[in-house]
Amino acid sequence: PNRPANPDVRRLPGPYAYLIVMNQNVKRSVMAFLERAGSVAQAGSRAAPEEMMALNQECGGIIPGWYIELVTTYPLCGLELGWQSSAPDEDDDGVSWMHWSDPAGMRREMLEYYPGVAIHGRGYINVAGCSHGTGDPYFIRARDGDDPAVIQVAHDVSDDPELILRDGVFVVTRRLSELFTNAFVGATRESEA
């Protein structure tokens, strides 16, 4: 009787709303990433559904259901992922590192710190922080579908969302699934050195 008409929708336990099931490419890439991560993945955690729902309310409902499903289903929160930001050379491997945000980290990056304070109203959702200490966090844009681009946003461009989005955005990958498919696992960087 209370079953949704769309077969790609499921209901979370308890008083939570129906959520769209995540993109299958994202799901497969995350599962493969966690398998590559092996025991390192045990350091990650799943976000609590009630924390994500509360955060979504605080942010004006911009966090899509598929993203809530992603971080409440898979232990991504707290994991370190690397991505090839530049060509390696003799002094630098060219890998940049990000720390996947938990709900508290997302809250800070979107509601307390710039650039998130300026751009979350434009539909940008924090997914990770920079592990290098640059202060340049990572975002996806809600309206870009269920396998959106991942961007890094410079924290020191401006407090004006127009200027931030014009001058402070670097596209990391065109698809979230590509990030997980190609990501390095944080703990492996020491063992590879």
ABEGO torsion letter per residue (X at the ends): XABBABAABBBBBEABBBBBBBBAAAAAAAAAAAAAAEAAAAABBBBBAAAAAAAAAAAGGABBAAAAAAAAABBABGBBBBBBABBBBAABAGBBBBBBBBAAAAAAAAAABOAAAAAAAAGBBBABBBAAGAGBBBBBBAAAEABBBBBBBBAAABABAAAAAAAABBBABABAAAAAAABBBAAAAAAAX
